[in-house]
Amino acid sequence: MTKLEREMLNYYKRSLELYEARLEVLKKPYKKSEVQLMSAERDLVRKKIKEFKLKIGELAGTLEGS
């Protein structure tokens, strides 16, 4: 495992933690005027979480194969 790969893996793990924390905040109820905006942001955060999990899996698989 190269230093760059380790740094990338750490970056993705940290970003995943931050997005998961943000998702917890977005699950709280909001005023009616904010619902649509929060729903869109929540969808975006879920998409990013999915992407980071995929990238972490790819990197972990690459590192195990090395």
Buried (B, 14 or more C-beta within 10 A) or exposed (E): EEEEBEEBBEBBBEBBEBBBEBBEEBEEEEEEEEEEEBEEBBEEBBEBBEBBBEBBEEBEEEEEEE
